[in-house]
Amino acid sequence: MQYYYGNQMPLRVLDEAEFWKHQEEEHTVVIRELVKNLEEKYVEALKEWEKAFAKVHQRVIRYIETVNRLKGQVSQALYQDIMQLISFCLQQSEQFINFCRSLMEESEPIRSNPTAKVVLNHIIVESEYFIGIAQTILYQR
């Protein structure tokens, strides 16, 4: 992420969150499609994760639209709300990483599928990348 956006920074961090929440939403589908014999409790959990990511994704989009309408003139209150949302996004990604790790440990169809393990590790790395971006923004305050 580039840091020369000046007063566009709230929009830039929202763009990142929008992209990564959509990615995580898609990752839930990738896992379900890749591991056809995945245990039902994990299939259902992944569907719940998909819904949760979609909900946050839409919330991020609403903030992007608000910042765009304000032409970058973000009040302190709106900035704080955006930072709280980014903090929530970060925590959600951390929880998803933990879920993916538990999948690799507990699901027999994943433990016995080397491709699934590679894909899950890649998904974890991508969520960790977003966490790094979010932490950088949050700790700049």
C-alpha positions as a Markdown table, in Angstrom:
| # | Residue | x | y | z |
|---|---|---|---|---|
| 1 | Met | 0.0 | 0.0 | 0.0 |
| 2 | Gln | 1.2 | 3.4 | -0.8 |
| 3 | Tyr | 1.2 | 6.2 | 1.8 |
| 4 | Tyr | 1.1 | 9.3 | -0.4 |
| 5 | Tyr | -2.6 | 9.6 | -0.5 |
| 6 | Gly | -2.8 | 12.5 | 2.0 |
| 7 | Asn | -6.5 | 13.2 | 2.8 |
| 8 | Gln | -7.4 | 10.3 | 0.5 |
| 9 | Met | -6.0 | 7.8 | 3.1 |
| 10 | Pro | -9.4 | 6.9 | 4.6 |
| 11 | Leu | -10.6 | 6.1 | 1.1 |
| 12 | Arg | -7.5 | 4.1 | 0.4 |
| 13 | Val | -7.8 | 2.0 | 3.5 |
| 14 | Leu | -11.4 | 1.4 | 2.8 |
| 15 | Asp | -10.5 | 0.3 | -0.8 |
| 16 | Glu | -8.1 | -2.3 | 0.7 |
| 17 | Ala | -10.7 | -3.6 | 3.2 |
| 18 | Glu | -13.3 | -3.8 | 0.4 |
| 19 | Phe | -10.9 | -5.9 | -1.7 |
| 20 | Trp | -9.8 | -8.2 | 1.0 |
| 21 | Lys | -13.2 | -8.8 | 2.6 |
| 22 | His | -14.5 | -9.8 | -0.9 |
| 23 | Gln | -11.4 | -12.1 | -1.3 |
| 24 | Glu | -12.1 | -13.7 | 2.1 |
| 25 | Glu | -15.7 | -14.2 | 1.1 |
| 26 | Glu | -14.6 | -15.9 | -2.1 |
| 27 | His | -12.1 | -18.0 | -0.2 |
| 28 | Thr | -15.0 | -19.7 | 1.7 |
| 29 | Val | -16.4 | -20.8 | -1.6 |
| 30 | Val | -13.0 | -22.0 | -2.8 |
| 31 | Ile | -12.5 | -24.2 | 0.2 |
| 32 | Arg | -16.0 | -25.7 | -0.1 |
| 33 | Glu | -15.5 | -26.4 | -3.8 |
| 34 | Leu | -12.0 | -27.8 | -3.5 |
| 35 | Val | -12.9 | -30.2 | -0.6 |
| 36 | Lys | -16.0 | -31.9 | -1.9 |
| 37 | Asn | -16.2 | -34.4 | 1.0 |
| 38 | Leu | -15.7 | -31.7 | 3.7 |
| 39 | Glu | -17.5 | -32.5 | 6.9 |
| 40 | Glu | -21.0 | -30.9 | 7.1 |
| 41 | Lys | -20.2 | -28.9 | 10.2 |
| 42 | Tyr | -17.3 | -27.2 | 8.3 |
| 43 | Val | -19.4 | -26.6 | 5.2 |
| 44 | Glu | -22.0 | -24.9 | 7.3 |
| 45 | Ala | -19.4 | -22.9 | 9.2 |
| 46 | Leu | -17.9 | -21.7 | 5.9 |
| 47 | Lys | -21.3 | -20.6 | 4.7 |
| 48 | Glu | -21.6 | -18.6 | 7.9 |
| 49 | Trp | -18.2 | -17.0 | 7.3 |
| 50 | Glu | -19.3 | -16.2 | 3.7 |
| 51 | Lys | -22.3 | -14.4 | 5.0 |
| 52 | Ala | -20.3 | -12.5 | 7.6 |
| 53 | Phe | -17.7 | -11.4 | 5.0 |
| 54 | Ala | -20.5 | -10.3 | 2.7 |
| 55 | Lys | -22.1 | -8.2 | 5.4 |
| 56 | Val | -18.8 | -6.5 | 6.3 |
| 57 | His | -18.0 | -6.0 | 2.6 |
| 58 | Gln | -21.3 | -4.2 | 2.1 |
| 59 | Arg | -20.6 | -2.1 | 5.2 |
| 60 | Val | -17.2 | -1.1 | 3.8 |
| 61 | Ile | -18.8 | -0.1 | 0.5 |
| 62 | Arg | -21.3 | 2.1 | 2.3 |
| 63 | Tyr | -18.4 | 3.9 | 4.0 |
| 64 | Ile | -16.6 | 4.3 | 0.6 |
| 65 | Glu | -19.7 | 5.8 | -0.9 |
| 66 | Thr | -20.0 | 8.2 | 2.1 |
| 67 | Val | -16.4 | 9.4 | 1.8 |
| 68 | Asn | -16.8 | 9.8 | -2.0 |
| 69 | Arg | -19.9 | 11.9 | -1.5 |
| 70 | Leu | -18.0 | 14.1 | 1.1 |
| 71 | Lys | -15.2 | 14.5 | -1.6 |
| 72 | Gly | -12.6 | 13.5 | 1.0 |
| 73 | Gln | -13.7 | 16.0 | 3.6 |
| 74 | Val | -13.8 | 13.4 | 6.4 |
| 75 | Ser | -14.9 | 14.6 | 9.9 |
| 76 | Gln | -13.1 | 13.3 | 13.0 |
| 77 | Ala | -16.2 | 11.3 | 13.9 |
| 78 | Leu | -16.4 | 9.6 | 10.5 |
| 79 | Tyr | -12.6 | 9.0 | 10.6 |
| 80 | Gln | -13.0 | 7.3 | 14.0 |
| 81 | Asp | -15.9 | 5.2 | 12.7 |
| 82 | Ile | -13.7 | 4.1 | 9.7 |
| 83 | Met | -10.9 | 3.1 | 12.1 |
| 84 | Gln | -13.3 | 1.1 | 14.2 |
| 85 | Leu | -14.5 | -0.7 | 11.1 |
| 86 | Ile | -10.9 | -1.4 | 10.0 |
| 87 | Ser | -10.2 | -2.7 | 13.5 |
| 88 | Phe | -13.2 | -5.0 | 13.2 |
| 89 | Cys | -12.1 | -6.2 | 9.8 |
| 90 | Leu | -8.7 | -7.0 | 11.2 |
| 91 | Gln | -10.2 | -9.0 | 14.1 |
| 92 | Gln | -12.5 | -10.8 | 11.7 |
| 93 | Ser | -9.5 | -11.8 | 9.5 |
| 94 | Glu | -7.6 | -13.0 | 12.6 |
| 95 | Gln | -10.6 | -15.2 | 13.6 |
| 96 | Phe | -10.9 | -16.6 | 10.0 |
| 97 | Ile | -7.2 | -17.5 | 10.0 |
| 98 | Asn | -7.7 | -19.4 | 13.3 |
| 99 | Phe | -10.7 | -21.1 | 11.7 |
| 100 | Cys | -8.6 | -22.1 | 8.7 |
| 101 | Arg | -5.9 | -23.5 | 10.9 |
| 102 | Ser | -8.3 | -25.5 | 12.9 |
| 103 | Leu | -9.7 | -26.9 | 9.6 |
| 104 | Met | -6.3 | -28.1 | 8.6 |
| 105 | Glu | -5.9 | -29.8 | 12.0 |
| 106 | Glu | -9.3 | -31.2 | 12.5 |
| 107 | Ser | -10.8 | -32.0 | 9.1 |
| 108 | Glu | -9.7 | -35.4 | 7.8 |
| 109 | Pro | -10.5 | -34.6 | 4.1 |
| 110 | Ile | -8.2 | -31.6 | 4.4 |
| 111 | Arg | -5.5 | -33.4 | 6.3 |
| 112 | Ser | -5.4 | -36.1 | 3.6 |
| 113 | Asn | -5.5 | -33.6 | 0.7 |
| 114 | Pro | -2.1 | -31.9 | 0.0 |
| 115 | Thr | -3.6 | -29.5 | -2.5 |
| 116 | Ala | -6.2 | -28.3 | 0.1 |
| 117 | Lys | -3.5 | -27.7 | 2.6 |
| 118 | Val | -1.5 | -25.6 | 0.1 |
| 119 | Val | -4.6 | -23.6 | -0.8 |
| 120 | Leu | -5.6 | -23.1 | 2.9 |
| 121 | Asn | -2.0 | -21.9 | 3.7 |
| 122 | His | -2.3 | -19.5 | 0.7 |
| 123 | Ile | -5.6 | -18.2 | 2.0 |
| 124 | Ile | -4.1 | -17.7 | 5.5 |
| 125 | Val | -1.2 | -15.7 | 4.0 |
| 126 | Glu | -3.6 | -13.5 | 2.1 |
| 127 | Ser | -5.6 | -12.7 | 5.2 |
| 128 | Glu | -2.4 | -12.1 | 7.1 |
| 129 | Tyr | -1.4 | -9.6 | 4.4 |
| 130 | Phe | -4.6 | -7.6 | 5.0 |
| 131 | Ile | -4.0 | -7.7 | 8.7 |
| 132 | Gly | -0.6 | -6.2 | 8.1 |
| 133 | Ile | -2.1 | -3.4 | 6.1 |
| 134 | Ala | -4.8 | -2.8 | 8.7 |
| 135 | Gln | -2.3 | -2.7 | 11.6 |
| 136 | Thr | -0.2 | -0.2 | 9.8 |
| 137 | Ile | -3.2 | 2.1 | 9.4 |
| 138 | Leu | -4.5 | 1.6 | 12.9 |
| 139 | Tyr | -1.1 | 2.2 | 14.5 |
| 140 | Gln | -0.4 | 5.4 | 12.6 |
| 141 | Arg | -3.1 | 7.3 | 14.5 |
